């Protein structure tokens, strides 16, 4: 709300109160009070706020005033202080009016809102927070007030409360099947970044990319994933793979590193598939590094042949293990070798047996389903990934990417 519109709104609120009819027959202004308030009104119309406030003070100095006269003087004081930008005096006047039984309920609500917006416009954010929270307690939720509350916390760098309020508002909007405002989500991301809360920052960017699918939000998402200290090195390949799916991998060294990590993880066919993507994109096989890349590819191809020859033995050994970690890898290899049903079944057995990290296992199971052409099943699996270890963040990005591609 602009400063000009705010002042008009506040003045309208005060004017409404001033026009409220007398509640009792004895509710009349005496000559001295009436004359002073008339002078105040004339000065206010002329935008002479100093003269207008002096006239209000003169009316207030009259001895033996009735309750009605005091109330009307307070109304005029609120109007003059509001128009003159005197936050302290205006707030004190509004508080008196709000506490008075003479003020109608709806007008009290308007005055509460006026106090809050006036404090916000004056950049007195602590006072704005206090006024908004009072409004919410006495009146209830209001989109404008809710937004001002989050902004008031944010602008005074109270990021924990900014995040708290924004998450609550955004969750309620999503639950009601409404689209959160882009500015809300941006503020959530900025607040979380200031707090170094990587999980909430990622969540904010996921929502931004979901509701406002711009390349810049995907770039922020992927950057946040790369720098997230909670992402263990064991998930580095998974970070690379979602980046690759999002078109965020374009360097030969990245394809080479992906290949090497997949090889170290005992998944040579996956390594070969990733390397082939690098060749298809004309990233690999170019320049001075082409011979080294060719040698690595030859080694990977030999490892694929060796793994195909040993996979039945690997399966038998993994089935004898107490945990399902090795069996999970065997199952994934079967999927990459084109035996999807067998591979997925072994991966399910592995998870039933028990694995070191169930959320990482679910992430990899979803990727195996995706490789098997079961996109809907993969999305459902990714949605079951939980925890704060990084697997959930990666899974959320896969859900977002696959859902957008429908």
HUSUL-V196881 format. One record per residue. N is the residue number from 1. RES is the residue in three letters. OMEGA is omega as a letter, one per 20 degrees, with the letter a starting at -180 (NA if undefined). Layout:
n:N res:RES omega:OMEGA
n:N res:RES omega:OMEGA
//
This chain:
n:1 res:UNK omega:a
n:2 res:UNK omega:r
n:3 res:UNK omega:a
n:4 res:UNK omega:r
n:5 res:UNK omega:r
n:6 res:UNK omega:a
n:7 res:UNK omega:r
n:8 res:UNK omega:a
n:9 res:UNK omega:a
n:10 res:UNK omega:r
n:11 res:UNK omega:r
n:12 res:UNK omega:r
n:13 res:UNK omega:r
n:14 res:UNK omega:a
n:15 res:UNK omega:r
n:16 res:UNK omega:r
n:17 res:UNK omega:a
n:18 res:UNK omega:a
n:19 res:UNK omega:a
n:20 res:UNK omega:a
n:21 res:UNK omega:r
n:22 res:UNK omega:a
n:23 res:UNK omega:a
n:24 res:UNK omega:a
n:25 res:UNK omega:a
n:26 res:UNK omega:a
n:27 res:UNK omega:r
n:28 res:UNK omega:r
n:29 res:UNK omega:r
n:30 res:UNK omega:a
n:31 res:UNK omega:a
n:32 res:UNK omega:r
n:33 res:UNK omega:a
n:34 res:UNK omega:r
n:35 res:UNK omega:a
n:36 res:UNK omega:a
n:37 res:UNK omega:r
n:38 res:UNK omega:r
n:39 res:UNK omega:r
n:40 res:UNK omega:r
n:41 res:UNK omega:a
n:42 res:UNK omega:r
n:43 res:UNK omega:r
n:44 res:UNK omega:r
n:45 res:UNK omega:r
n:46 res:UNK omega:a
n:47 res:UNK omega:r
n:48 res:UNK omega:a
n:49 res:UNK omega:r
n:50 res:UNK omega:r
n:51 res:UNK omega:a
n:52 res:UNK omega:a
n:53 res:UNK omega:r
n:54 res:UNK omega:r
n:55 res:UNK omega:r
n:56 res:UNK omega:r
n:57 res:UNK omega:r
n:58 res:UNK omega:r
n:59 res:UNK omega:a
n:60 res:UNK omega:a
n:61 res:UNK omega:r
n:62 res:UNK omega:a
n:63 res:UNK omega:r
n:64 res:UNK omega:a
n:65 res:UNK omega:r
n:66 res:UNK omega:r
n:67 res:UNK omega:a
n:68 res:UNK omega:r
n:69 res:UNK omega:r
n:70 res:UNK omega:a
n:71 res:UNK omega:a
n:72 res:UNK omega:r
n:73 res:UNK omega:r
n:74 res:UNK omega:r
n:75 res:UNK omega:a
n:76 res:UNK omega:r
n:77 res:UNK omega:r
n:78 res:UNK omega:a
n:79 res:UNK omega:a
n:80 res:UNK omega:a
n:81 res:UNK omega:r
n:82 res:UNK omega:a
n:83 res:UNK omega:a
n:84 res:UNK omega:r
n:85 res:UNK omega:r
n:86 res:UNK omega:a
n:87 res:UNK omega:a
n:88 res:UNK omega:a
n:89 res:UNK omega:a
n:90 res:UNK omega:a
n:91 res:UNK omega:r
n:92 res:UNK omega:a
n:93 res:UNK omega:r
n:94 res:UNK omega:r
n:95 res:UNK omega:r
n:96 res:UNK omega:a
n:97 res:UNK omega:a
n:98 res:UNK omega:a
n:99 res:UNK omega:a
n:100 res:UNK omega:r
n:101 res:UNK omega:r
n:102 res:UNK omega:a
n:103 res:UNK omega:r
n:104 res:UNK omega:a
n:105 res:UNK omega:a
n:106 res:UNK omega:r
n:107 res:UNK omega:r
n:108 res:UNK omega:r
n:109 res:UNK omega:r
n:110 res:UNK omega:a
n:111 res:UNK omega:r
n:112 res:UNK omega:r
n:113 res:UNK omega:r
n:114 res:UNK omega:r
n:115 res:UNK omega:a
n:116 res:UNK omega:a
n:117 res:UNK omega:r
n:118 res:UNK omega:r
n:119 res:UNK omega:r
n:120 res:UNK omega:a
n:121 res:UNK omega:r
n:122 res:UNK omega:a
n:123 res:UNK omega:r
n:124 res:UNK omega:a
n:125 res:UNK omega:r
n:126 res:UNK omega:r
n:127 res:UNK omega:r
n:128 res:UNK omega:r
n:129 res:UNK omega:a
n:130 res:UNK omega:a
n:131 res:UNK omega:a
n:132 res:UNK omega:r
n:133 res:UNK omega:r
n:134 res:UNK omega:r
n:135 res:UNK omega:a
n:136 res:UNK omega:a
n:137 res:UNK omega:a
n:138 res:UNK omega:a
n:139 res:UNK omega:a
n:140 res:UNK omega:a
n:141 res:UNK omega:r
n:142 res:UNK omega:a
n:143 res:UNK omega:a
n:144 res:UNK omega:a
n:145 res:UNK omega:r
n:146 res:UNK omega:a
n:147 res:UNK omega:r
n:148 res:UNK omega:r
n:149 res:UNK omega:r
n:150 res:UNK omega:a
n:151 res:UNK omega:a
n:152 res:UNK omega:r
n:153 res:UNK omega:a
n:154 res:UNK omega:a
n:155 res:UNK omega:r
n:156 res:UNK omega:r
n:157 res:UNK omega:r
n:158 res:UNK omega:a
n:159 res:UNK omega:r
n:160 res:UNK omega:r
n:161 res:UNK omega:r
n:162 res:UNK omega:r
n:163 res:UNK omega:a
n:164 res:UNK omega:a
n:165 res:UNK omega:a
n:166 res:UNK omega:r
n:167 res:UNK omega:r
n:168 res:UNK omega:a
n:169 res:UNK omega:a
n:170 res:UNK omega:r
n:171 res:UNK omega:r
n:172 res:UNK omega:r
n:173 res:UNK omega:r
n:174 res:UNK omega:r
n:175 res:UNK omega:r
n:176 res:UNK omega:r
n:177 res:UNK omega:r
n:178 res:UNK omega:r
n:179 res:UNK omega:r
n:180 res:UNK omega:r
n:181 res:UNK omega:r
n:182 res:UNK omega:a
n:183 res:UNK omega:r
n:184 res:UNK omega:a
n:185 res:UNK omega:r
n:186 res:UNK omega:a
n:187 res:UNK omega:r
n:188 res:UNK omega:r
n:189 res:UNK omega:a
n:190 res:UNK omega:r
n:191 res:UNK omega:a
n:192 res:UNK omega:r
n:193 res:UNK omega:r
n:194 res:UNK omega:r
n:195 res:UNK omega:a
n:196 res:UNK omega:r
n:197 res:UNK omega:a
n:198 res:UNK omega:a
n:199 res:UNK omega:a
n:200 res:UNK omega:r
n:201 res:UNK omega:r
n:202 res:UNK omega:r
n:203 res:UNK omega:r
n:204 res:UNK omega:a
n:205 res:UNK omega:r
n:206 res:UNK omega:r
n:207 res:UNK omega:r
n:208 res:UNK omega:r
n:209 res:UNK omega:r
n:210 res:UNK omega:a
n:211 res:UNK omega:a
n:212 res:UNK omega:a
n:213 res:UNK omega:r
n:214 res:UNK omega:a
n:215 res:UNK omega:a
n:216 res:UNK omega:a
n:217 res:UNK omega:r
n:218 res:UNK omega:r
n:219 res:UNK omega:r
n:220 res:UNK omega:r
n:221 res:UNK omega:a
n:222 res:UNK omega:r
n:223 res:UNK omega:a
n:224 res:UNK omega:r
n:225 res:UNK omega:a
n:226 res:UNK omega:a
n:227 res:UNK omega:a
n:228 res:UNK omega:a
n:229 res:UNK omega:a
n:230 res:UNK omega:r
n:231 res:UNK omega:a
n:232 res:UNK omega:r
n:233 res:UNK omega:r
n:234 res:UNK omega:r
n:235 res:UNK omega:a
n:236 res:UNK omega:r
n:237 res:UNK omega:r
n:238 res:UNK omega:r
n:239 res:UNK omega:r
n:240 res:UNK omega:a
n:241 res:UNK omega:r
n:242 res:UNK omega:r
n:243 res:UNK omega:r
n:244 res:UNK omega:r
n:245 res:UNK omega:a
n:246 res:UNK omega:r
n:247 res:UNK omega:a
n:248 res:UNK omega:r
n:249 res:UNK omega:a
n:250 res:UNK omega:a
n:251 res:UNK omega:r
n:252 res:UNK omega:a
n:253 res:UNK omega:r
n:254 res:UNK omega:r
n:255 res:UNK omega:r
n:256 res:UNK omega:a
n:257 res:UNK omega:r
n:258 res:UNK omega:a
n:259 res:UNK omega:a
n:260 res:UNK omega:r
n:261 res:UNK omega:r
n:262 res:UNK omega:r
n:263 res:UNK omega:r
n:264 res:UNK omega:r
n:265 res:UNK omega:r
n:266 res:UNK omega:a
n:267 res:UNK omega:a
n:268 res:UNK omega:a
n:269 res:UNK omega:r
n:270 res:UNK omega:r
n:271 res:UNK omega:a
n:272 res:UNK omega:r
n:273 res:UNK omega:r
n:274 res:UNK omega:r
n:275 res:UNK omega:r
n:276 res:UNK omega:r
n:277 res:UNK omega:r
n:278 res:UNK omega:r
n:279 res:UNK omega:a
n:280 res:UNK omega:r
n:281 res:UNK omega:a
n:282 res:UNK omega:r
n:283 res:UNK omega:r
n:284 res:UNK omega:r
n:285 res:UNK omega:a
n:286 res:UNK omega:r
n:287 res:UNK omega:a
n:288 res:UNK omega:a
n:289 res:UNK omega:a
n:290 res:UNK omega:r
n:291 res:UNK omega:r
n:292 res:UNK omega:r
n:293 res:UNK omega:r
n:294 res:UNK omega:r
n:295 res:UNK omega:r
n:296 res:UNK omega:a
n:297 res:UNK omega:r
n:298 res:UNK omega:r
n:299 res:UNK omega:r
n:300 res:UNK omega:r
n:301 res:UNK omega:r
n:302 res:UNK omega:r
n:303 res:UNK omega:r
n:304 res:UNK omega:r
n:305 res:UNK omega:r
n:306 res:UNK omega:a
n:307 res:UNK omega:r
n:308 res:UNK omega:a
n:309 res:UNK omega:a
n:310 res:UNK omega:a
n:311 res:UNK omega:r
n:312 res:UNK omega:r
n:313 res:UNK omega:r
n:314 res:UNK omega:a
n:315 res:UNK omega:a
n:316 res:UNK omega:r
n:317 res:UNK omega:a
n:318 res:UNK omega:r
n:319 res:UNK omega:a
n:320 res:UNK omega:a
n:321 res:UNK omega:a
n:322 res:UNK omega:r
n:323 res:UNK omega:a
n:324 res:UNK omega:a
n:325 res:UNK omega:a
n:326 res:UNK omega:a
n:327 res:UNK omega:r
n:328 res:UNK omega:r
n:329 res:UNK omega:r
n:330 res:UNK omega:a
n:331 res:UNK omega:r
n:332 res:UNK omega:r
n:333 res:UNK omega:r
n:334 res:UNK omega:r
n:335 res:UNK omega:a
n:336 res:UNK omega:r
n:337 res:UNK omega:r
n:338 res:UNK omega:r
n:339 res:UNK omega:a
n:340 res:UNK omega:a
n:341 res:UNK omega:r
n:342 res:UNK omega:a
n:343 res:UNK omega:a
n:344 res:UNK omega:r
n:345 res:UNK omega:r
n:346 res:UNK omega:r
n:347 res:UNK omega:r
n:348 res:UNK omega:r
n:349 res:UNK omega:a
n:350 res:UNK omega:a
n:351 res:UNK omega:r
n:352 res:UNK omega:r
n:353 res:UNK omega:a
n:354 res:UNK omega:a
n:355 res:UNK omega:a
n:356 res:UNK omega:a
n:357 res:UNK omega:a
n:358 res:UNK omega:a
n:359 res:UNK omega:r
n:360 res:UNK omega:r
n:361 res:UNK omega:r
n:362 res:UNK omega:r
n:363 res:UNK omega:a
n:364 res:UNK omega:r
n:365 res:UNK omega:r
n:366 res:UNK omega:r
n:367 res:UNK omega:r
n:368 res:UNK omega:r
n:369 res:UNK omega:r
n:370 res:UNK omega:r
n:371 res:UNK omega:r
n:372 res:UNK omega:r
n:373 res:UNK omega:a
n:374 res:UNK omega:a
n:375 res:UNK omega:a
n:376 res:UNK omega:r
n:377 res:UNK omega:r
n:378 res:UNK omega:r
n:379 res:UNK omega:r
n:380 res:UNK omega:r
n:381 res:UNK omega:r
n:382 res:UNK omega:a
n:383 res:UNK omega:r
n:384 res:UNK omega:a
n:385 res:UNK omega:a
n:386 res:UNK omega:r
n:387 res:UNK omega:a
n:388 res:UNK omega:a
n:389 res:UNK omega:r
n:390 res:UNK omega:a
n:391 res:UNK omega:a
n:392 res:UNK omega:r
n:393 res:UNK omega:a
n:394 res:UNK omega:r
n:395 res:UNK omega:r
n:396 res:UNK omega:r
n:397 res:UNK omega:r
n:398 res:UNK omega:r
n:399 res:UNK omega:a
n:400 res:UNK omega:a
n:401 res:UNK omega:a
n:402 res:UNK omega:r
n:403 res:UNK omega:r
n:404 res:UNK omega:a
n:405 res:UNK omega:a
n:406 res:UNK omega:NA
//
